[in-house]
Amino acid sequence: MKTMFRVLAIFALATPAFADSHAAGDADAGAKTFGRCKSCHMIANGDQVIEKGGRTGPNLYGVIGRQAGTAEGYTYQKSIVEAGEAGLVWDEASLTEYIADPREFLREFLDDSKAKSGMSFKLKKGGADVAAYLARVGPEVAPAEADAAEAHADSDS
C-alpha cells in the first residue's frame, strides 16, 4: 500500500493538470499571507534575510525543491524525516497540501496513522499562495534536481 501510494503521488505531482489545479498560487498574495508563518519561520539565504521571523520552525529559503526534513540547523520530528527518506521533495503542490493539515498529510504520505508533524498550525486558505511566494523568493529549482528527486523516489518503490 505504501509503495502504491508513493507511485500514485509521484504520478499525480508530475501531471501538469494536477499541479495547475493545486499549486496555482498568487505569490504577491502569498507574501502577505506569509505574515502568519513568521512567528515560527524565517526566510534567509545566509546573511541575506528575505523575511525576518522566528526560529521555532526551519528556515524556508529553498524549501521548494528540498527533500523534506533536511534543512540545515533544524531538528525535525521523526515522521517528516521519514517522509523525506521515502522520497518527499517539496514542490508547490505538496507544500500546499502539507500546510493545510501537516499531520494528516504525513499520515497519508507515510501510510502511518501515528505519524506526527512538528507543525501544529494549519493554513486552510492561502497555502498555494504561500507556496508560490516561497518558490519566487527561493533559488530556482533546476530540472535536473527535480528529475533526480523523482528518480530517487522511483528507486524506493
DAVEN-V214583 format. One record per backbone hydrogen bond with DSSP energy under -0.5 kcal/mol. CO is the residue of the C=O (numbers start at 1). NH is the residue of the N-H. Records with the same first field share a line. If there is no record, write none. Layout:
CO=NH  NH
This chain:
1=5
2=6
3=7
4=8
5=9
6=10
7=11
8=12
9=13
10=14
11=15
12=15
14=16
15=18  19
16=20
17=21
18=22
19=23
20=24
23=25
25=27
26=30
27=31
28=32
29=33
30=34
32=35
33=36
34=37  38
37=40  41
38=54
40=57
41=54
42=60
43=50  51
44=46
45=48
47=49
48=45  50
51=43
60=63
63=65  66
66=90
67=70
71=74
74=76
77=81
78=82
79=83
80=84
81=85
82=86
83=88
84=87
87=89
88=68
90=65
91=95
92=96
93=97
94=98
95=99
96=100
97=101
98=101
99=123
101=105
102=106
103=107
104=108
105=109
106=110
107=111  112
112=115
118=120
122=124
126=130
127=131
128=132
129=133
130=134
131=135
132=136
133=137
134=138
140=142
142=145  146
143=147
144=148
145=149
146=150
147=151
148=152
149=153
150=154
151=155
152=156
153=156
154=157
